[in-house]
Amino acid sequence: MTTDGNSPGDAAPERQLADYLGFARAHGATSDSRQWISDLEDMLRVAWVLMTPDQLAAFRGHPDILAIEEAAGGTSAPP
């Protein structure tokens, strides 16, 4: 048994969202916080491309996403 609870021949556990967020955070810690944000943006772009039209509509209509849009004044342009 290894320290992660797997037997040496076991397949690696499936990565979760927290793992990918941690990768971005760790990458930023080894360079700077802008890299962390860049990694998060890159991951969101990949997820966006993989989403179906129904998933995109659900994303756009999610209350958390709408709140971010409202907080930005409804524009994606920086102030």
BARO-348316 format. One line per 8 residues: number of its first residue (from 1); their letters; for each residue x, y, z of N, C-alpha, C, O. Coordinates in pm, whole numbers. Atoms other than C-alpha are relative to their C-alpha. Layout:
<sites>
NUM = A = X,Y,Z,X,Y,Z,X,Y,Z,X,Y,Z  ...
</sites>
This chain:
<sites>
1 = MTTDGNSP = 85,-118,0,0,0,0,89,124,0,187,130,75  -76,-124,4,132,346,-88,-60,101,96,-165,76,155  49,-101,-94,90,663,119,-132,62,-42,-202,119,42  127,-57,45,-206,772,-95,-115,-100,10,-227,-71,-32  106,99,-18,-399,453,-10,-17,-94,-118,-101,-184,-113  9,86,118,-348,291,-351,107,-108,6,213,-88,67  -102,101,17,-166,-29,-423,93,46,-111,51,121,-199  -95,-48,100,148,22,-633,-46,-18,-144,-9,63,-229
9 = GDAAPERQ = 44,24,136,-22,-122,-945,-131,70,-36,-174,64,-151  128,-67,24,-346,81,-908,17,118,-95,120,185,-96  2,-119,84,-435,343,-1166,-10,123,89,-65,118,199  8,-126,-75,-400,701,-1049,-146,40,16,-226,16,-74  139,-42,-18,-722,842,-901,-36,109,-100,49,189,-141  47,-102,93,-931,1056,-1132,12,138,65,-31,157,178  -18,-135,-54,-844,1422,-1084,-134,71,12,-225,52,-69  120,-78,-28,-1108,1653,-942,28,147,-28,143,186,-49
17 = LADYLGFA = -16,-143,24,-1168,2026,-994,100,61,97,184,142,56  -93,-55,-100,-981,2104,-672,145,-27,-39,233,54,-11  -135,31,44,-675,1932,-819,47,100,-105,158,153,-96  -39,-93,107,-675,2152,-1128,15,143,52,104,216,8  -16,-132,-62,-731,2466,-921,131,6,77,200,108,77  -127,7,-72,-439,2355,-707,120,9,-93,221,71,-58  -109,-10,96,-219,2312,-1014,23,146,-38,137,193,-43  -12,-141,37,-293,2672,-1117,60,80,116,148,164,95
25 = RAHGATSD = -50,-71,-118,-231,2797,-762,149,-28,20,227,64,47  -141,37,-17,98,2605,-738,87,63,-109,199,107,-82  -75,-62,110,209,2733,-1079,21,149,29,128,203,4  -13,-142,-36,138,3088,-963,98,22,113,167,123,117  -93,-12,-113,335,3027,-644,145,-11,-45,235,43,19  -137,14,49,640,2931,-849,38,111,-97,155,123,-134  -33,-113,88,613,3237,-1075,-60,127,61,6,195,139  69,-112,-65,360,3508,-983,-150,-19,-13,-196,-107,-86
33 = SRQWISDL = 145,19,-4,-12,3552,-922,-64,19,-137,-170,-37,-162  56,-15,134,-71,3662,-1280,-1,-132,-75,-90,-157,-156  -4,132,64,30,3313,-1391,-116,-86,48,-176,-159,-31  113,73,-57,-232,3164,-1158,-127,39,-74,-204,-48,-114  119,-48,71,-501,3380,-1319,2,-44,-145,-101,-85,-199  -12,44,139,-373,3299,-1668,-34,-148,-14,-103,-187,-108  32,143,3,-390,2927,-1592,-150,-23,17,-209,-106,-53  145,13,-21,-747,2963,-1461,-77,40,-126,-172,-28,-165
41 = EDMLRVAW = 65,-42,125,-847,3154,-1776,16,-106,-108,-79,-136,-181  -24,105,100,-688,2885,-1995,-90,-121,26,-145,-178,-68  86,115,-32,-877,2610,-1811,-146,30,-32,-217,-58,-82  138,-37,33,-1206,2799,-1849,-22,-2,-150,-128,-45,-197  13,4,147,-1142,2839,-2223,-14,-144,-51,-94,-171,-140  9,141,40,-1086,2463,-2258,-138,-54,34,-202,-119,-49  132,48,-41,-1403,2387,-2061,-108,56,-92,-201,-15,-129  98,-66,87,-1598,2635,-2277,-10,-71,-134,-120,-96,-183
49 = VLMTPDQL = -3,68,130,-1491,2463,-2599,-65,-138,9,-125,-185,-88  53,135,-17,-1596,2125,-2460,-149,-3,35,-211,-109,28  140,-3,-42,-1943,2239,-2345,-95,-10,-118,-67,40,-228  108,6,99,-2258,2156,-2538,-77,132,4,-62,208,99  81,-122,-4,-2498,2438,-2632,-87,9,126,-103,118,183  83,-3,-122,-2725,2339,-2340,85,32,123,40,105,212  -88,-29,-113,-2432,2347,-2098,43,148,-2,51,212,103  -35,-142,11,-2328,2690,-2229,-116,88,47,-94,186,118
57 = AAFRGHPD = 117,-77,-43,-2682,2821,-2177,-16,-7,151,-47,94,215  10,14,-145,-2688,2682,-1823,108,82,70,83,143,174  -109,-79,-56,-2351,2845,-1754,-36,148,-2,-25,218,99  33,-142,14,-2463,3182,-1888,-112,44,94,-114,158,140  115,-34,-84,-2782,3170,-1681,19,-31,148,-72,-6,227  -23,35,-141,-2625,3051,-1355,7,128,85,70,225,44  2,-120,-84,-2684,3299,-1069,140,55,34,158,176,40  -135,-49,-32,-2313,3316,-980,63,72,-119,131,173,-103
65 = ILAIEEAA = -55,-64,121,-2219,3400,-1340,-71,132,-26,-7,231,-61  75,-124,17,-2497,3658,-1365,43,106,100,48,224,67  -47,-95,-102,-2375,3818,-1041,134,60,-38,158,179,-15  -129,-51,45,-2023,3848,-1181,-20,100,-113,44,206,-116  28,-92,112,-2161,4005,-1499,-56,131,53,-17,239,7  59,-121,-57,-2367,4250,-1294,106,84,72,109,206,59  -106,-70,-74,-2068,4338,-1073,96,71,-95,155,173,-59  -87,-62,101,-1872,4417,-1390,-73,109,-78,-17,168,-170
73 = GGTSAPP = 76,-102,70,-2145,4655,-1502,-52,-46,-135,-88,36,-219  54,54,125,-2254,4424,-1783,94,12,-118,53,-10,-232  -98,-12,109,-1937,4482,-1984,123,-82,32,162,-96,148  -124,77,-19,-1628,4270,-2037,123,89,-14,236,43,5  -111,-93,14,-1415,4579,-2098,45,48,138,-39,82,221  -46,-53,-128,-1193,4684,-1807,-33,148,13,-46,218,-87  33,-144,-19,-1275,5022,-1652,111,91,-47,99,213,-38
</sites>
